[in-house]
Amino acid sequence: MEFARLLFPDFSLIVVGFLLCRYTPLDRSVWEPVERLVYHVLFPVLLFQSIVRTPINLGEASGLIGAGLALGLSGIALALLPPHLPVIGRHIVREDHAAAAQVAFRFNSFVAFALSERLAGATGLQLIAVLIGVCVPLFNVAAVWPMARHAQSGFLRALLRNPLIVATALALACNFAGLHIPPLLDPVVSRIGGASLPLGLMAAGAGMQLRSLARSQGLSAWLLAVRHVALPCVAWALVRLFHLDATQALVLLAFSALPTASSAYVLASRMGYNGGYVAGLVTLSTILGPVSLTLALGVLRHAA
C-alpha cells in the first residue's frame, strides 16, 4: 500500500492528461507543443540540477556504481534481444521495438528521488543521485540508438541533438569540476525543472492509445517482464556479487524495480515513432510499479 500511495500521483496525472485530451477542447493541438517544451527545456533542466546538486564520490560509491552499470547493461541486453529470438522475433514489428525497447531499462527519476528519500533519508538521496549520474548517459544512448538505426538518421547526430544527453553530459562535467548552480539561480532552475513532472506525465496521458498495445502483445509482455521481474532479480544477484552494504543494497533494489521513465513517450514521439504505443507501456509500467517494488523490497531484500 505504501508503494501504491507513492505512485498514485504519477498515475493520476497520466489519467488527467488522457481525460483532458479526449473530453475537453484541450486536444492534441495543445499537447504537442507541451511535449516539445518538456523534452527540449523542462526535463533537461531537471536532469542537470539533479546531477549537479550532489557531488559524486567515485571511490566510496565504486561498488554501487559497478552494480548499477551491470544492472543497466543487463536491462539493455534483454531489451534488445526479442528481434533476434527464433520464434518471437518473427512476430515483432521492428519499428515498435526500436521505440519501446527503452521502456525495459529506463526509470522514473521522480519516483526514484521520492522513494530513496523515504527509504534512506539524505543518504538515500545521495546514493540515488550517484546511480542517476552514471546510468542516465548509458540509458539515453541505448534509448536513442535503436530508433536512430531503424530510421537511418545517423546515430551520432541523434545523440548530439538529444537534449537529455547534452544536459546529462554537461551536468557530469560540472559535477566532477566542482561547479554548482549559483544560489540566486537555484530557485529559478528548481521551478523550471519541477514543472517537467506534471506536464510530462499529463502529456503522456494525452498521447496514450492503449488499443495500440494489442498489435504488439508479445513485445509488450517481454519489455514489462524485464522491467518489473527480471531486473529486480538481477539486482538481488548483484547485491551479493558486489557485497553492497544494507543501505546501498536497499537503494539498488529500489532502483531496479522502478516504473519506466515517463519521458520515454516524449523521446519516441519527438523522434517520429509511435508515441501512443510507448505511452501505453508507460501507463502499464506505472501500474506494475507497486508490484515490482514489493517484490524487490519486500521479498528479495530479505533474501539478499
N, C-alpha and C positions, 0 to 999 in steps of 0.2 A: 504493500500500500504506500510506503514511503517513496519508492521509486516512481510509482504511478502518479503520486501527487507532484513530484518534481517535474515529470514530463508533461503533465496535463496542460500547463500554459502554452507550451510549444504546439502541441496538437490542436489546442483551441484556436490559436492564431491561424493555423492552416485551414481549419474549418471556416473561420470567419472570412478569410480570403476567398474561399470557394463560394460561400453564400453571397458575398458582395458582388462577385463577378457574374454569378448566374442569375441573381434575383434583384439586382438594383441597376441603375444606369451606369455604375462603375464597371464597365465591361473590359474586354481585352485591350481596347484602345487606351485605357487608363493604366493598366498594369504593365504593359510592355515598356513604357518609359521608366516605371518604377524599377523593373528588373535591371535596366541599364544603369540606373542610379546606384542601386545596391551593388552591382557587380563591379562597376568602374570606380566608385568613390567610397561608399559607406563601409562595405566589408573589408576592402584593403586597409582602410584606416584602423579598423578594429584589430585586424591581424598585426599590423605594425605596432600598435600600442601594447597589445598583449605580450608580444615577444620582447619589446624594448624594456618593458616595465621591470622585469625580474632578471638580474644578472645570471648567466648560465655558467655554473662551475663544472667544467668538464671532468675534473678529477674526482670530485665527490660523487658525481652522478654517473660515472662511467658504466657501472653495471646496469643501471636503469636505462641509460641511452642505448647500450648494446641490446638489451632485451626489447626495447621499443622499436629499434630498427629491424631486429629479427622478426618481430611480430608484424611490422608493416610490410616487409618483403614477403612474408608468408601469405598475407592477405592479398597482395598484388599478384603473386603467382597463382593463387587459387582463383582470383577474379579473371585472369587472362586465359585460364585453362579450358573453359567449356567449348570454344570452337574447334579445339584440337582433339576432343574426345571422340571415339569411333562411332558411337550411336547418337549421343545428344548433339554433337556438333552439326549433324546434317539438318537439324530442325531449328537451328538458331539463326535469326536474322542478324547478319553481321553489323548492320547499321545500329540496331538496338543494342547489341553487345558493346560496340565502341562507346556509345553514350552512357550506358548503365554500369559498366564494369566498375567505375569509381564508387558506386554505392557499397560494394563489398568491403572496401578498406578505408574510405574516408569517414570522418566522425563529426558529430555536432559539438563544436568547440564551446558553444554557450552552455550546453548541458555539462560538458567536461569541467568547466570552471566552477559552476554551481555545485556539482556533486562532489568534486575534490575538496572544496572548502568545507562542505558539510561533513565529509568523512574524516578529514585530517587537518582541518584548520589552515593556518598560514603555511605550514609545511606541505600540506596537500596542494595548495595553490602554486607553491614554488616548484614542486615536482611535476605537476601537470604542465606548467609553463615550459619546463625543460623538454618534455615529450613533444609538446606542440612545436617548439622551436626547431627540433631536429627532424620531426616527422612530416610537418606540413610541406616543406620543399619536395621531399620524396613523393608524397602523396599527390601533390599538384602536378608534378612532372608525369607521374604514372596515369593521372586522370586525363591529361591533355594528349598524351602520346597516341592512344588508340584512335581518338577522334581525328587528330591531325593526319595520321597514317591512312585511315579509311577515306578521308576527304582529299588526300594527296595535296594538302595545303602547305606542307613544309613544317616539320616538327619544330625546328629552331625558331622559325618565325612565329609560330603559335605560342611558344614559350615566352619569347620576348614581348609579345603583345598581351600576355596574360597578366592582368593587374594583381592577381593574388600571388603569383610567383614573384613578380617585381617587388611587391610590398614585403614579402617574407625575406627575400634576399637582402633588401635594404635594412630591414629590422635586425637580421642576424649580424650584418656588418656593424651596425650601430651598437648592438649589444656587446659584441666582442671588443669594440673600440672604447667601450665605457661611456658612450654618449646617451643622453636621456632627453626626453621631451621637456622643454623649458616649463617651469611651474605656471607661468602665465598662460601658456597654450594648452596645458594638460586638460583643464575642464572643457575647453572647446573640442579637443580631439576626442575626449570621452563621450561627449554628446553626439558627435558625428558618428563614431563607431557604434554607440549604443542604439542608434536609430536603425542599424542594419538588421538587428534581431527581429523586431516586429514586422518591418516592411518586407524583409526577405522571406519570412515564414508565410505572410499573407500572400505574397507574390507566388510562392509555391502552391498555395491553395487555389489561387485564381487560375493557374495553369494546369490544375490537376484534371486528369482524364483517366479514371480508374478502369474504364472499359478497354483502354489500350493495353492493359496488362494481360488481357485474355489471349492475345496473339503470341505472347512470349512467356507462357506459364512456366516452362521448364527453366528458362534463363532466370526468371524472377525468383523461383524457388531456390535455385543454386546460389544466386548472389545473396539472398537474405539468409540462407543457411550458413554461408561463410561468415557474414557479418555478425550473426547472433548466436551461432553454435560453435563453429569451427574456431574462430579467433579466441573466444574465452578459453577453450580447451588448450590452444597453443600457448596462450598467456600463462596458464597454470603450469605447463611444462617448462616455460622459460623462467618462471619464478624459481623453480627448483634448480634449473641449469645454471643460472647466474647468481644463485644464493642471495637473493634480494632480502633486505630486512622487512619487518612487518609493514611499515608504512609504504615503502616502495612497492611491495607486493600488492597492497591494497589499491594503490593508485594505478598500477599496471593492469590489474584485473578489471577495475572500473573502466579504464581507458579501452580495454579490449571489447567491452560489451555495450558501448555507447550506440545510440541510434546514428544513422548516417548523417552526413552534412546536408543541411537544408540548401546550401549554395550549390549542391550538385545539380539541382534543377536549373539554376541560373546559368551555370557553366555550359551545360548541354544546350540550352536554348540559345545562348549567345554564340555558340559555335555552329548553329544551324541544324541541330539534331532534334529528335522527338522529345521535347521538354515535358510534354504531358505524361509520357511513359515514365520518365525519371521521377517526376513529381509524385506519381502514384507509388513508386518504390520508396520514396522518402516518407510518404504518409504511412505505408505499411511498416517501415522500419521504426518509425516513431511509436507505432502501436506495440511493436515487439520489444521495444527498449526495456520496459519493466521486466519482461520475461528473461531476457539475456542478462540483465543486471542482477536479477535474483539468482540465476544460475551461477554467475561469476562470483558474487559477493556472499551469497547465502549457502552455496554448495561447494564450489571449487576453492574458495578462500580457506575453508576449514580443512580441506584435504591437501593444501599446498605444504 
